[in-house]
Amino acid sequence: MYSVMARASLLSGMTAAGCPNAAEVPADGSVIDWLRRRASRTRRFGSVCSGAFFLAAAGLLDGRRVTTHWAVADMLASKFPSVTVDKDAIYVTDGKLRTAAGVTAGLDLALALVEEDLGRDTAMKVASQLVMFFKRPGGQMQFTRKGEAVPAGRAALQELQRWVAANPGLDHSVASLATRMELSPRHFARLFRAEVGVTPATWVEEARVNAARRLLEFGNEAPKQVALHCGFADADTLRRAFNRHVGVTPPSIASGLRESRRFQLASTEPASASKWAGGGRPAGCAGPTDTRLLSRPFGPK
C-alpha cells in the first residue's frame, strides 16, 4: 500500500488544512522539509484556514499575498512579517499559491480551481449542483464580529456608549451626547477620542451598523425601514455605512447572515465559535483535536 507521501507524488497539487491551535503548535522539522519539497514539485499548492501557518513556517509564503481565517489573520501577519495577509479575502491567488480563509471558503477556492482547469461553464454547473455562489459576494468582513462597537473608557463613557447602542435611532450628535455627559462639545469630543480611541461619530456609526446587522439577520424589514430604526437618514446612507464597515450591501448581508445562522443552528459543534473568539480555534476549522499529530511526519521520507 502506498504511503501518504508516495501517493502525493502522483498529485499535481498540495493543500495544508487548518486545525485547532495551528498558530501555537510547532511543526516537526520533517513535516516542514516535506512541505518544502512537495511545494517545489507541484503545479499548485496552498492552504485552507489556519493551514497557512504551516506553509509560512516552511518559508513558502515569504513575499506572498495570502489570506487565512479572520480570527488568526493578525497573528499570522505578526508572526510572519514577510507575508502580506489580506484579512478580508475569501481566497487569494498568488502565482502557484492558493490560500482560502476558512473551511467553507475552501469550497469557493475549489470552485475557482475547477474554473481554472475545466473552464467557466463547468464551474458554473458545479456551483449549480452544489447550490452555492459561483462568486460569493463580499469578503470575510461580513462574517466577523471583531469590528463591533464595544464600550471603552471611564465608567460614565461606557454607560453613554451602552445607551447609544440600545437607542441607535435617536439623535447622537456630538452636541447631544455632550449635553448628556454635562460637558462642552469640544471637551467631550477630546475626552471620547482619548479614552475610546475613535471619534464619537465613528463609534456611533459602528453601533448603528451593528444594530442594523441584527435587524437584517433576525428580522424581515426592508433596508429602508432598518435605516430609519437605526438612525440613518435613508437606505442609501445605510448602504454606504455598510460598505465602509462590512464590505457588502445590506441586501447581500441579510441573505448571507440568515443562511449562516441556519447553518450554525444545524451545526453539531455549537460551542466552537464562541471558544475561538477567545483564542481557541476558528469555528469552521476542521482538524484533529490531538495536536500532537501535527508534530509527526505524514509518512516515510
Solvent accessible surface area in square Angstrom, and as a share of the most:
residue,aa,sasa,rsa
1,M,238,1.06
2,Y,138,0.53
3,S,31,0.20
4,V,74,0.43
5,M,17,0.08
6,A,40,0.31
7,R,106,0.39
8,A,10,0.08
9,S,67,0.43
10,L,131,0.65
11,L,110,0.55
12,S,61,0.39
13,G,28,0.27
14,M,19,0.09
15,T,85,0.49
16,A,13,0.10
17,A,71,0.55
18,G,5,0.05
19,C,2,0.01
20,P,10,0.06
21,N,59,0.30
22,A,5,0.04
23,A,7,0.06
24,E,105,0.47
25,V,27,0.15
26,P,111,0.70
27,A,23,0.18
28,D,52,0.27
29,G,48,0.46
30,S,22,0.14
31,V,6,0.04
32,I,18,0.09
33,D,61,0.32
34,W,21,0.07
35,L,6,0.03
36,R,110,0.40
37,R,85,0.31
38,R,20,0.07
39,A,3,0.02
40,S,87,0.56
41,R,158,0.58
42,T,7,0.04
43,R,130,0.47
44,R,32,0.12
45,F,10,0.04
46,G,2,0.02
47,S,0,0.00
48,V,27,0.15
49,C,1,0.00
50,S,2,0.01
51,G,0,0.00
52,A,0,0.00
53,F,7,0.03
54,F,18,0.07
55,L,0,0.00
56,A,4,0.03
57,A,47,0.36
58,A,4,0.03
59,G,34,0.33
60,L,33,0.17
61,L,0,0.00
62,D,82,0.42
63,G,70,0.67
64,R,62,0.23
65,R,108,0.40
66,V,0,0.00
67,T,0,0.00
68,T,0,0.00
69,H,22,0.10
70,W,54,0.19
71,A,25,0.19
72,V,1,0.00
73,A,0,0.00
74,D,74,0.38
75,M,81,0.36
76,L,0,0.00
77,A,40,0.31
78,S,90,0.58
79,K,108,0.46
80,F,35,0.14
81,P,117,0.73
82,S,61,0.39
83,V,7,0.04
84,T,83,0.48
85,V,24,0.14
86,D,38,0.19
87,K,105,0.44
88,D,45,0.23
89,A,17,0.13
90,I,18,0.09
91,Y,63,0.24
92,V,3,0.02
93,T,70,0.41
94,D,40,0.20
95,G,57,0.55
96,K,65,0.28
97,L,1,0.01
98,R,24,0.09
99,T,0,0.00
100,A,0,0.00
101,A,4,0.03
102,G,10,0.09
103,V,61,0.35
104,T,70,0.40
105,A,4,0.03
106,G,13,0.12
107,L,97,0.48
108,D,12,0.06
109,L,10,0.05
110,A,49,0.38
111,L,8,0.04
112,A,14,0.11
113,L,46,0.23
114,V,38,0.22
115,E,42,0.19
116,E,84,0.38
117,D,71,0.37
118,L,120,0.60
119,G,31,0.30
120,R,131,0.48
121,D,105,0.54
122,T,49,0.29
123,A,0,0.00
124,M,86,0.38
125,K,140,0.59
126,V,48,0.27
127,A,4,0.03
128,S,80,0.51
129,Q,149,0.66
130,L,105,0.52
131,V,136,0.78
132,M,49,0.22
133,F,115,0.48
134,F,40,0.17
135,K,109,0.46
136,R,61,0.22
137,P,50,0.31
138,G,36,0.34
139,G,6,0.06
140,Q,7,0.03
141,M,65,0.29
142,Q,7,0.03
143,F,68,0.28
144,T,22,0.13
145,R,89,0.33
146,K,118,0.50
147,G,58,0.56
148,E,57,0.26
149,A,19,0.15
150,V,104,0.60
151,P,43,0.27
152,A,34,0.26
153,G,28,0.27
154,R,126,0.46
155,A,82,0.64
156,A,47,0.36
157,L,0,0.00
158,Q,54,0.24
159,E,115,0.52
160,L,6,0.03
161,Q,1,0.00
162,R,129,0.47
163,W,66,0.23
164,V,2,0.01
165,A,40,0.31
166,A,78,0.60
167,N,49,0.25
168,P,21,0.13
169,G,40,0.38
170,L,89,0.44
171,D,101,0.52
172,H,12,0.05
173,S,52,0.33
174,V,49,0.28
175,A,57,0.44
176,S,36,0.24
177,L,3,0.02
178,A,1,0.01
179,T,100,0.58
180,R,128,0.47
181,M,34,0.15
182,E,158,0.71
183,L,54,0.27
184,S,59,0.38
185,P,68,0.43
186,R,186,0.68
187,H,78,0.35
188,F,0,0.00
189,A,32,0.25
190,R,136,0.50
191,L,23,0.12
192,F,4,0.02
193,R,132,0.48
194,A,85,0.66
195,E,57,0.26
196,V,26,0.15
197,G,49,0.47
198,V,47,0.27
199,T,50,0.29
200,P,6,0.04
201,A,70,0.54
202,T,52,0.30
203,W,8,0.03
204,V,7,0.04
205,E,43,0.19
206,E,37,0.17
207,A,4,0.03
208,R,38,0.14
209,V,4,0.02
210,N,15,0.08
211,A,10,0.08
212,A,0,0.00
213,R,10,0.04
214,R,104,0.38
215,L,64,0.32
216,L,2,0.01
217,E,18,0.08
218,F,119,0.50
219,G,21,0.20
220,N,146,0.75
221,E,65,0.29
222,A,51,0.39
223,P,38,0.24
224,K,127,0.54
225,Q,76,0.34
226,V,0,0.00
227,A,0,0.00
228,L,107,0.53
229,H,102,0.45
230,C,1,0.01
231,G,23,0.23
232,F,14,0.06
233,A,81,0.63
234,D,68,0.35
235,A,37,0.28
236,D,63,0.33
237,T,34,0.20
238,L,0,0.00
239,R,94,0.34
240,R,108,0.39
241,A,0,0.00
242,F,0,0.00
243,N,63,0.32
244,R,139,0.51
245,H,54,0.24
246,V,3,0.01
247,G,32,0.30
248,V,8,0.04
249,T,46,0.27
250,P,3,0.02
251,P,80,0.50
252,S,34,0.22
253,I,1,0.00
254,A,8,0.07
255,S,64,0.42
256,G,21,0.20
257,L,9,0.05
258,R,72,0.26
259,E,96,0.43
260,S,29,0.19
261,R,94,0.34
262,R,139,0.51
263,F,134,0.56
264,Q,109,0.49
265,L,130,0.65
266,A,81,0.63
267,S,43,0.27
268,T,129,0.75
269,E,96,0.43
270,P,106,0.67
271,A,72,0.56
272,S,15,0.10
273,A,51,0.40
274,S,84,0.54
275,K,130,0.55
276,W,23,0.08
277,A,84,0.65
278,G,75,0.72
279,G,54,0.52
280,G,10,0.10
281,R,33,0.12
282,P,1,0.00
283,A,45,0.35
284,G,43,0.41
285,C,1,0.00
286,A,66,0.51
287,G,36,0.34
288,P,52,0.33
289,T,117,0.68
290,D,52,0.27
291,T,36,0.21
292,R,170,0.62
293,L,79,0.39
294,L,31,0.16
295,S,46,0.30
296,R,128,0.47
297,P,62,0.39
298,F,95,0.40
299,G,21,0.20
300,P,92,0.58
301,K,182,0.77
